[in-house]
Amino acid sequence: MHTGFAFPHQTNNTKNAQVPEDISNIFNSVFAVHLANSPETIDEVFAVRYQVYCIDRPFEDPNCFADKREHDEYDHRSAHALIRHRVTGESVAAVRLVMAGDTPDDIDFPMEGPCLPHMDRTALRAIMQTPRNRVAEISRMAVSREFRRRLNEDKSASGISALACYSDAEKGKRAMPYISLGLFSAILQMSIQHGITHWMAVMEPAQLRLLKRFGVEFDHVGPVLEYHGRRRPAFTEAATLINGIKKRRPDVWSLITDDGRHLPPKLDNDYKVREQEVA
């Protein structure tokens, strides 16, 4: 089972990623972030995941999903979100936050067993000292290759479908490099909604490098492991990550937090005192 991320490979170099421009306006003029709070929107999330994980990058067997909706045993204790293309309403990206359940069978996170033992003691101590109900795993972070392909089709071509050419194609091409940041905006909003203060994830090294160019840096990053491909486990306090983005890339911070309207919760002071006493 694949529980990580599936981004199309980025072709933008570091220089292009640092060009000063209003990335919030660029992204929001083309895409909209939606929290999946209804059965209908969750169904859209599963459809995007099927496209990405079974078709675009076949980590999962499409024959296992007759309804063309990719889902697994962690979805019942997850929050979900998607990104829609404003012009067509098409869902083009999705992400979930897996949270600890209420029973012993539901307390572990997908990456925990295979990945966390390889992280250093500082990271493991930070994870163990954080209440389980304040931790979530960022998972199934997926962007549709099919949408990107259609976005780049020549308008003069004999289109494959009615949606092959978009009226905002040029704006869309400018906005696509920022779609991972839109997903982080969704992650932040879901975390606020559910009181999540810490994030764990397992990502390809290239994904971590891409995020780092945007100022998104995790507190703890483990070694490269063979886990559905070469990946690195990561753990961070959400507030620390968001504050770091504000210092390094205020433009990215503005997009992810909606100009500071969405800020991550923090552990209460009483818990921090208890944590220091234990340490």
N, C-alpha and C positions, 0 to 999 in steps of 0.2 A: 504494500500500500504506500502510495506517495502522499506525504503530508506537508510538503514544503511549498515552494513558490514556482511559478512558471511565467517568467517574463520573456517576451521576444528579445533577442539580442539587440542592444542599443548600438547604433552606428555613430552617435554623436561623440566627439572627443571632448576632453576636459575644457579646452578653450571655448568650444561652443556652449558647454553647460554653464560657463561663467559669464556669458554675455549679459550685461545689465539690461533687463527688460522687465516689464510688468507681468511676471509669470502668473500671478493670480488672475488677472484679466484675461490673459491668453487661455489659460485652462478653463476658467469658468464661462467663457464665451462659447466654448465648444462642448464641454462636458458638465454633468451635474452628478453630485454624490447623493446617493439614497441609502438610508438604513433600511434593511429588509425586515419590516415589522409586521408583515402580513403573509399569509400562505402564498399569495400570488407573487409577491416580490422574492420570497425565498425560492419559489419555483424557478424564477428567472436566474437567480444565483446558481442553482443546480444546473441549469441549461448552459450557462457560461462555462461552468466547470467541466461539463461533459465535452463542450467544444474544445477546451484547452487541454484537459488531461487525457481525453480519449481520442481526439482527432488531431489537434495541432501538434501536441507532444504526447504521444501515446504511452503515458505512464500506467494507465489503467486499461483493462480490456473492455472495449465498447460493448461486447456481447453480454457483459454482466449488467448492463443498464438498458433494458428493453424500452424504457420510457425516455431514453436519451437525456436522463437527468443523473449526473454523478453525485453520489451521496455516500456517507459512511456512518459508522457507529458513534462518531464524535459530534455529529450535527445537532443532536437533541440537546446538547449542553453548550451550544455555540451561539454567538451573535453573528449576524451576517450583514454584508453591505455590498452594493454594486455601484458601478459608474455607468451612466447612460449618455449616449450621444444626443445632444439637445435637438438637432434637426430632425432625426428619425425616431428618437425614443428607443433606439437599439441599445441593449445592454452589452457593454464591451469589456468590462473588467469586474472582478469580484474578489472578496476577501472575507475571512471569518476570524473570530476570536474564540478559541476553545477555552472554556472555563472549567474549574473544578466542580464536580457534581456533589450531590449530598450524600452519596453512599460510598463505601470503600471501593466498590468496583469502578466508580466514576471519578476517582480523585487524581489519577495520573494524567499527564499530558502526553500527546502522541510521540514527541521527540525525547521524552525524559529518559526512558530506559536505554535506548541505543546511544544517546549523545552526551547526556550530562556527566556520566562517569569520566569522560575525557577532558572535562573542563578543570581549571586549576582550583586550588582550595579556596581562594578568595571568592571566586564566582560561586562555588558550591555553598559556601557559608552565607553569601548574600541571598541565594535562593532558599536555603533552609530556614533562614531567619525571617523570611517574608510570609505573612499569612497566606494560605493557599487560596482563600477567597478573594485575594487582591492581585493574584497572578493570572495571566492569560497567555496562551500561545497564539502568536500570529501565524495563520495557516491558510492554505489554499488561496494564496495571493496570485491571481491569474489575470493575464491580459490577452485578449483574443488576437491571434495572428491573422485570422480571417478578416477581421475588421481592418487591421493595418494594410492587408493586401488590397482590399477594395478601396481603401482611402487613397492608395497610390496608383490605382488603375488610370490609364489615359482616358480622358473624356471622349476621344475619338474612336476608342476601341468598341468592338461589337460586344457590349457588356454581357457578363455572365448572369446577372440578375438585375432587377429593377433598382436595387440599392447599390449597384456597382459604382455609380458616380454620385458624389455628394456635393451639394451646393457650397459647402464650407470646407472643401477638401484642402485648400491651401492653409486655412486657419487650423484645420485638424492636424496637418503635418507639423505645424509649429507647436501644437499643444501635446502631441503624443509623448515627447520626452518627459513630460511632467505628470504622466498618468500614475506613476508609482507614488508621487507625492499626493495625488488625489486619494489614492488608497490609504495612505497614512492619515489623511484628514478623516477618512471614514473610521479607521482604527481608533483614532483619538476620540471621536464622537461616541463610538460604542463603549470605549473605556470609561468615559465620563458617565454614561448612562448606567453602567454596571459597577461602578466603584473600583475599577481596575487601576492599580498604581504601578504595576511592574509587567514587563513584556518579556517573553522568551520567543525564540524563533530559530529556525535552521535554514540557512541560505547558501546559494552558490557564491563562491568568492567574487565572481563578477558582479553579482547583485549588491554585495556589501560595498564593493568599490564604487558602483554607480551611486548608491545612497550616500556614501562618504563625500562624493563630489558635491552633493547637495547639502552637506553639513549634517547629515543624519548618521550619528555614530553611537554605537552601543557601548555601555560601560564595560562589559565582559564579552570577549569573543574567543571561542575555543579553537582548537586545531582543525585542519582540514580532515574530514572523515569520509569514508565511503558509505553513504547513506542515501540511497536512491540517486546515485551520482556523487560527485565530490562536493561536499557541503561543510559549512562551519556553523556550530551552535553559537547562539548569542543570548545575552540576558542584560536587561537594563531597567532602571527606574524610569518610568515614562517622563516624569517632570524633569529629570536630569537631561534626558535626550532632547526634550523640547526646548529647554533653556539653552542647551548647547547650540541648537539650530539658530536660535535668536541671535547668539553672539557671532556665529560663523556666517550665516546666510539669512539676514532679516527678511529678504524677499521670499525665501522658502517658508520661514516661520509664518509669514503673513498668509500664505496659501493654506498651510496645514491647519493653522489655528483660526482661520477666518478673521484676520486682524486682531487676534487676541480674544475673540468671543468664546473660543473653546480652549480651555486650559486643563491639563490633567489633574486629577485628584492626587492628594498626598496622604501618606500614613499619618494618623493622628499623633500628637505629641506624646500621649501616654504610652503608645506602643513603642515609640522611639526610645523613651526612657527605659522601658523593659528590655528592649534590644541591647542597649548599652550595658545594662546590668548583667545580662547573660554573657555578653562578649567579655 
